[in-house]
Structure formats: C-alpha cells, structure tokens
Amino acid sequence: MTKQIAIVIDSLAGGGAEKVMLTLAQTMLQGGHNVHLLVLQNFGLYEVPDNLPVHYWKASKNERCDALWGMDKLTQEFLVWVQGIQRQEGKFDLFISNLDKSNLLMSRSQLEPTYFVVHNAVAEELKKERRLGPVKYFKMWRAKKALDGKKLITVSHGIQKEIQTSGFIHPQSVQTIYNPFNVEEIQLQAQAEVKGLPQGDYMVHVGRFAKQKRHDILFQAMREMDNKLPMVLLCNNTSKAKKMAKQYGVEDRIILPGFQANPYPWIKHARLLALSSDCEGLPTVLIESLICDTPVVSTDCPHGPNEIMTGPLAEFLVPCRDPKSLAKAMDRALEVYPDAQTAEILSQVSAENVTQSYLALAD
C-alpha cells in the first residue's frame, strides 16, 4: 500500500542527518510512496531531486523557528503550515522528525504518528553546548527534554543504550534503525570525474570543522606518522582548518578543496580515510568509505565506530585524544588492511532494508 510520508528537518545544510534523510526519501520514492520534505529554514548545500516535493516554512536561516520566549506562537504558526500542506497534499501516514528545532516544534505540535530520530549522542551534545553559554545550552536542553514520552529512533545501538541508561530522557519507546545507504549509487558516484583530485597518493578526512571532529588530534597524528602523505580535508571552514594545521606544523601537507556535494571520488581514490572525533552518532563517512573500498581508521568514540568496524577492522579503532595511537594505526593501514567490502555493517545499512523498517512504522 502506498504511504504518505513527511520528513521534517531543520534545513538542508551539509550535514550527515540531512544527507541520510535525502537518501531515505529517494528510496521511498523509488518504492512508489509519496514523500514530502518539510524544511524549517530555506538554506543549505544539498540539492533536492526534482521528483521530491519540498516545502519551506521560513525563507532563510535568519527567520527564527525557535526562541527563548514565544514558542507557543511559533508552534501554532508551524502547525497551521503543516495542516495547510496536508489539505493540499493529503494526510500524512507518518512524520519522521530530525534535529533539535524540528523535534521541539513537532513535539509541541502533537502531530501523529511522529517518530523522532536521534542522530547524535545526547550527553555529548549537551556538554558541548554548555561551554557555549547558558542561552545555547538551555535551547538544546529544552529540545532534548521535549523527547520525553515520544517514540524515538536512534541511528546506533550506542545512542539507544545511552538514552536507556542515562535517565535524562524517558521516551515512550526507543529502537535503533541504522542510516540508509544506497550502495550502488555511492559506488557509481565514486566513478565520476572531479577537478582538483591530487595526482599522487593521499589520505582524506571528511567532516565539518567543529570541535567534536578534533582536527587538532588529526594534525598531531599526521605529525607523528612515519608516512608523510598529504591529507585532503573536505570541510566547510577551510581558513580555520588551515590556521590550525599551521599551528601543528602540517600546513604544507593539507589540501583544502572545501565542501564537496559528491565526496565519493575523493574518498575512493584516497589511500585511507581517518576519523578523529570525540563523539558521533553513526559516522556516515566510515560506512561510505568502506562502500568505496577505502580503508578506514577511527577513534573508538561514542557512538557508532565500534558497530561499524567489527571483526578484523576492529584493529584500526584507537582511543580518543591519542594522536600517537592514531598515527600508528594510520601507518599500519597504509601497509596492510582487511578487505573493506566484507564489513558486516554493509548488509545492515542497505537503503532498501532501512526503508522497509521506516515504512513499517506507518502500519
């Protein structure tokens, strides 16, 4: 039976949550279902396929959709907007809500049935926001507490376990559904010709320039390595990345092409992909790298890497904030590495299987 699905998300900025939801939407469309993107703020780096209907609530990121005060009014405006879409397009059988602003509004709107996707470790996000001041911390605290009594989807078993044991959120239900990956499409996109690819061997790191990604640990590890290959950084803030690389003495070994809508050729042609984070949800780039048959080395951070890098790949998990261990593992991966295509995770994240798990929620 054809389902009418609404995927609600803050924006189409260049993050992992936006990317996986676009993959989910496209796979649902291919299965003959009606899918609509309900986007709070009209900005971002991702292109929306022509056959995927997208509705924007606010015209830009400068128009607020959360506030310290006045949330009752904003919630009512949001609810009127969603109801207008349903009058025009038909009633939705399922709402899939993503990220803090969307989750806050959807929880207050009480639209049913709604499942809330938790993409990141709650405790780590709150800890990070606390350092940025009381206003930012309160907004995130409020968004997380809004998940009390709600039906949650976590993108890794690690996040599910954290929620169940911490006691900070008391959900109605919680289950893990891994992020969806279109394996064949990723492998096809990896064959594309792109400008700027290095001529010789290189390593790659994919991720926004943010504290949790720990570029400082990555640069220290590069300095410690025996192998002095350059590192391509696919990140959004190249000036800050360059400044930090200079601080650690590896400025001449980094290549900064900026954000890439199609990162897969960069990943495929790399000798290895490194992840140096303090925390993740389910690090998309590790799975994408394995799909592209590129070795991965990662910190064993909460959450996700140890669910991805199982069996022989577990050798290439290293402690967080340990540049020497990371350097040693990267040197080792450049010498010898297991067959990435045999990773167990690849069968668990196929877009078709994940999509069926989401569609089952609408029954």
N, C-alpha and C positions, 0 to 999 in steps of 0.2 A: 504494500500500500504506500502511495506517495505521501511523504511527510512535508509539513511546512515548518521550517526551522529558522530561528533568528539567532545569529551570533552577535552578541553585544560586546563592544570593546572600546577602550578609551580613544584610540587613534590608530593610524596605520604607520606609526613611527617604525624605525628599522630594528625592532627587537625580535626576540625569539617567539614570544607569545603571538604577536601579530602574524608572523610567518607560518606557524603551525596551524593557526585558525584559518588562514587563507588556503592551506593545503586541505584541511578538513572540509571547508566549504566547496572547493573544487571537486573533491572526491564524492561528496554528497550530490552535487550537480550531475556528475557523470553517472550516478546511480539513479537518476531520474527524479530526484527530490527537489523541492523548491526551497532555496536557501537565500536568506537576506542578511547582509551585514548592516548592523545598526551601530554607527560610529559616532561617539560623542563629539569629537573635535576634528574638523577637516584639515588635517595636516599629516605628513608622513612621507616616507621614502618608497613604500611599496606601491606597485601598480596593481589595480584591480582588473581582472579579466572582464572583457566586455559582456559576457553572459552571466556575470554575478551582480545582482542588484545591490546597490549600496546606498544607504540613507544617512545623511549627516545631520546631527542635531544642531551643533554650533558651527559657525562659518570658519573659525580659526581657533588656534590654541590660546589666543588672547581672551576669548569669551569663556568665562568661568562655568564649570559644571559641578564644582564642589566649593564649599565656603565654610568658614567657621560658624557663621550665622546665616540664616535664610535658607536652610536646606529644605524646609517644608515647602517653600515656594518653588524652589528648583525641582524638587521631586514631583510636584504637581504639573509643572511645565513639561517635564520629561514624560510623565505618564500620559498626558494629552497627546504628545508627539507620537508615542508608541501606539496608542489607541487609534490615532489617525492613519498610521501605516497599516494597522490590522483591518481597518474599514476598507482601505483601498486594495490591499493585497490578500486578505483573508486571515483568519485567526491562526496564530502560531501554535503548533503542537508541542514545541519545545523551545525554551530560551536557554542559551549557553552563554553565561556571563564571564567576562575576563577582565582582570586588573582592577585596581582599587577604586577608581572613580565609578566605573561601571557597576562593580559589586555593591558599592554604597547605595547608588541610585536604585538598582534592581532589588536590593533587599528592602528598601523603604517602599518601593512601589508595589511589592507583594504580587507581582505577576507570576502566574503559574501555568505549567510547571517550569521552574527555573533550577538549573544546576550551576554552581559556581566553581570555576576552575581555579585552583591554587597552583600558580606556576613557580613560586619561589618559597624558600624556607621562611616561615613567618617570623621566627625568633631573630634570625639574622637581619631581615629587613627592618624590624623594629629597632634593633641595636644600631644599625647604620643611621636610621632616621633620627634617633635620639641625639646623635652627635651634631645634627644639622639645626638643632634648636627646638624649642617647645611647640611652636606652631606646626612645623612639618611633622614632628613626632605625633602630636595629637591627631592630625588628619589621618595619618596611617593607622594609628591605634584605633580610631573610630571605624575606619574601613575594615580592619581585621575583625573587630568585635561585632561588626554588622553580620558576620558569617555565623554567629551563634544561631543554632536552631535551623540552619539551612542544609541543603543537600550539596555536599562537596565532592568534587573530582580533583584528585591530586595527580600530578604528572610523574610522580615517582613514589615508590613504596617508602622511601626515606622521609618524604614530606608527610605522607599519611601517618607514619609512626610518630613523627614529631607532634602532629596535631592530637593524636590519640593519647599521648603520654604527658604533654605539657600542661594540659588543663586550661590553657588560655582561651581556646575556642571550644565550645560544646556544640558540635553540629548535630543535626537530625540524623545524618548518615554521612559516611565518607568511604570512598573507594578510589582505587588507582586505575587510571586509563593512561597508558603511555601516549606521548605525542605521535601524530601520524607523519609518516614519511613516504613520499612517492618515489620508490627506489628507482624504477625505470626512468622517470623524468629527471631525477637528480643525475643519474649516470649519463643521460642524453645531454643535459645542460653542461655537464663537465667536459663534453667534447667540443663545446663552442670555442671559436677563436676570439680572444680578447687582446686588447692592446696593453702593453706595459708589462707582460709577463717577463720575469727575469730570464736571461739566456742560460745561465748555469743553475746549479743546484741551490736550493733554498729551503728554509723552514717557514711555517706560517702560523700565525695566531689570529683568530677571528673573534672579535668582541669589542663592544664599545669601551671607550676609555673611561673606566669607572673604578673606584677603589676596590670593590669586591673582585675585580678581574686581576688585580695585583700585577700590573705591568712592572712594578718595581722588582718583584720576585723573578719575573721572567727575564728582565735585563741583567739582574745579578747572576742568574743561571747561565745566560749567554756568556757572560764574562768568565765564568768558571769552566765552561766547556773546553774539552781538548779540540773539538771540531769547531772551526770558526766560520761556519756557513752564515750567510745573511738571513735575516728574519723579515718576512713580509708581514706587516700589521694591517689587517683590514679593520679599521676603527673609524670612528666619526670625528674625533678631535685630534687631527694629526699634529697640530702645533704643540699641544701639551705632551703628546707622546714623544715628539722629537726632543723637547726640552728635558724630559725625564731620561730618555736614552743617553743624552749628552751627560747628564749628571752621573750616570753609571758607566760611562766610558765606552758605550757601544753604538754611538750615534752613526758611525760610518758603516755599521752592519745592519741597519734597519732600512726597509723600503716601505714607503707610505703612499700607496695608491688611493687611500681613502675608502669610504663605504662603497661596496660593490653589490648591485642588485643581483648579480649572478656570481657568487663567490666560488662556485664549484670548480671551474678551470684552475683557479688559484690553488685550491685545495688538492685537486687531482695531481697537479704537476709538482707539488711540494714533496720533499723527502720525508717530512713528518709534520704533524700538527701538534702544537703544545697548548695546554690549558693550565693556567697557574692560579686559578681562582681560590678565594676563601670560602665561597658558598655558591651553590647553583640550585636549580630546580630539577631539571633533567637537561644537561647541557647538549643542546641540539648539535653543536658543531662536532662533538665527538662521534655521534652517530653518522652525520653527513660525511665525515672523513673516512669512516670505515666503509661506508657505501661506495666512496670514491677509491677505495683500496689504498688509502694513505695511512701509514702508521700513526697512532696517537699516543701521547704521553700526557698524563694528567695528575694534578694533585688529587688526593683521596678526600676531597672536600664534601661536606654535606650540601646537597644530596644529589645522587644520580650517577657519578662516575663509577662507583663500585657495583652498580646494577648494569652498567654498560660493559665495563672491562672485566669480564669474568674469565675463568679458565686461564689459559696461557697469557691472556692480555693483562691479567692482574699484576704481573711482574712490573708493568710500566705505570703503576699507581704509586705515587710518592706522598710523603707527609706534606701538609700545607706549610707555607712560610719556611721552606727548607731549600734554598737555592742550590746547595751542593748536591742534594739528592736528586733534584730536578735535572741538574746538569748531567749527572751520571747516567740517569735513565735516558736522557735525550741522546747522549753519546752512544749508549748501548743500542737504542732503537735505530740509529743510523747504520749500525753494523749488522744487526740481525733482528728480525721481527716475525711473529707468527702470521699466518695467513689471515688478514683482516676480514676477508669475506666469510669466514667460518664463525664469526662472532654470533653468539646465541641471540643477542638483542635484535638482530636484523629481522628475524622472523616474527618478533613480537611487536614491531613498530610499523608493519606494512600498513599503508593508508587504508586499504580495503578492510583489514581486520579491525583497526581502530575505529573506523567509521561505523561499522556494524555495532560496536559497543556503545557508541553515542546514540545511534538511532534506536537502540533497544530502550533507551531512557524515555523515549516518547510513547512507548507502548503502555 
